[in-house]
Amino acid sequence: MIEDQFEHILTTVRVRIPGVSDDAMKLELINVLDEFLQDSNVWRHEKPIPVTPEKLTYSIVPPLGHPIRLLNVTSEGRHVVATMEEPGVLVLTQPVEEPTELLCEVALTVELPPVGSCDTYPDCDNWVIEKYKGVLVDGLLARMMSQLAKPYTSERHAIYHFRRFRNGIAKARVEASHKNLFGAQTWRYPQTFATRRK
């Protein structure tokens, strides 16, 4: 369960910085998770959207999370030009010629809870927390240790964990762009060049 994953993160941090407030950790954990998701694009959602020639604007409402970035729009495997200036609102640059279905892929982040609410954990796919909990631990440690005038305040350790957190985000971004395919690369020889050299 996702609650167990979050509790594992908090317990790991408690061991490193005894006496830390649970409410403070939960609040900072939401901020850490939001930063991680905003900058990595690892949490994605594909949604089929029926479109018609008379309409250019459509709503994207995922079952969990909040859309932050439009990654791709396709129709029968072909790229469709569209924008998402307002998160969750898809705008086609040209109307379609006939009713069809588009496949939209968006990056998500967590919905932030009301101010002062630390009772519940944010809704997120369990696999995201399970796979990247080490990165989130570093982010949480960095935020907690950078707080002023606390028994666990440590600028040196905060910088160390912040660097690990940012490196983890960069690695996660690359993994997401390759769809977690081991050994993938973003650039290949053009096919014409490869065949000409034989």
N, C-alpha and C positions, 0 to 999 in steps of 0.2 A: 504494500500500500504506500501511497505517496507520503502519507503522514509519517510512516516509519523512516522514509528516506530523509525527510526534513529533520526528524528527531536525531537521526544519525549525524547529520551535519552539526546541529546544535550541541550534541554531546561531545563531538570532537573538539569544538571550540571551547566548551566548558573546561575540558581537560587542560587546554593550553593557557586559558586565562580564567582561573578560578575567581568566583565572586561576581562574575558578569551577570547583569540583569537579563532574564529571559525575554521580557518585553522589548528591551533595547535590541537584543539579538534578532528577535523575530521581525522587528521593523527594518533593521539593516539588511536582513536576509532577503526581504522583498525587494529592496533597492538593488542589492547585489544581483539577484536573479533578473530583474528588469534590465540592468546594464548588460549583463551577459547575453540575454536574448536579443536586445536591441542591436548589439554590435557583432553578433555571430551569425544570425539568421539560421540557427540550427533547428528551431521549432517552426515547422512549415505545415501548411494545410492546402490541399488541393480541393477545389470546389467546382463542380459543373454548374454553369449558369445558362439557362435558356435565354436567348436574345432574339429580338425582332427588328425589322428594318425601321420601325417608327421610333425607336428609343435608343439613346446613347448612354444613359446612366443606369447603373445597376448596383444593388447592395450586396456586399460580401459579409455574411454573418457566420463565422465558424462556430462549432459547438463549444469550444473552449478558447480562451485567450482573446487578444485584441489585435487586429491587423495593423502592422506598422509599415510594411513595404510590399509593393507588388513585384514579384519575381519573374513571372512569366504568364502569358496568355496565349493559348493555342486553339486552333480549330482544325480537327482532323490531322493533327501533326504539324500544321503550318502556323508560324508565328503571327499573332495579331497585335497591331500597335494599339496600346491603351495606356492610360495613366491612372494614378490613385492619389491625387493631390490631398484629398480628405481621406484619412484612414478608414477603410471599409467601404469606400464608394468608388466603383470601377467606372471609368469614362472611356468609351471608345472614341478614337479620333475620326473614324468614318463609320457610317451605318453599314450593317450587313445587308447583302442583297436579298436574302430570304431567311426565314426563321431557322435558327440552328442552335447548337449548344457549344459554348466555349468552356475550356478547362482553364481555370485561373489558379495560380499558385501564389500564396502570400506568406510572408514571414510574420510570426506572431510574437507577442510578449504577454506577460500576465496582466490581468486587470488589477489595478491598485486598489486596496481596500479603503474604506472611509478613514479619514484622519482620526487617529487615536484608537483604532481598532487593531488589536493584536491577538484576537481570540482564535482566528482561523488562518490556515495556510492558504496561499493563493492556488487557484486551479491551474494545473499544468500537466502535460503528459508525463507519466511516471518515468518513462525511459530517459527523458532529458535530465531529470534529477539524478537518476541512478548512474548514468554514464558520466556526468560531469560534476558529481558531488565534490571531488577533490578540488576542482577549479573554484567551485562555490565556497568551499571552506577557506581557500586562500583569499577570496574576495571579502568574505565576512571577517576574517582575522585582520585584514588590512584596514577595513572600516572601523572595527572596534579599537584597534591599537592606535589609530590616528585621532581618536577622541581626546580632547584636552582634559587635563587634570583628573585622570582616572588612575586607579592603582595599576592597571594594565597598559597604560599609555607608553608607547615605545615608537619613536619616529623611525629608528633603524629597522625594527622588525616590520613596521607598517609598510615601509618602502620595499622591503624584501618580498612580503606577501603580495603587495600590489603588483610588482613586476611578474611574479608567478601567475597572478590572476590575469593580467593582460596578455601574457604569453599563452595561457590556456584559451583565452578568447580567440586569439589569432589562429591557433591550431584548430579549434572547433570550427572557425569560419572556413578554413581550407577543407576540412573534412566534409562540411555541409555542401560546399561547392562541388565536391567530387562525389556526392551522394554516398559517402563512407566507403568508396571503392578503394581497396588497398592497392598502392602502386600506381594510382591514376596520376596523370599530368594534364596540365591545362593546354599545352601546345604540342602539336604533332607536325611532322613534315607534311607539306601539301602533297596530295596524292600524285599530282603531275610530276613534281620533283622526284618523289620516291620511285615512280615507274621509269622516269627518264634515266636515272642513274644505273639501272640494271643492265 
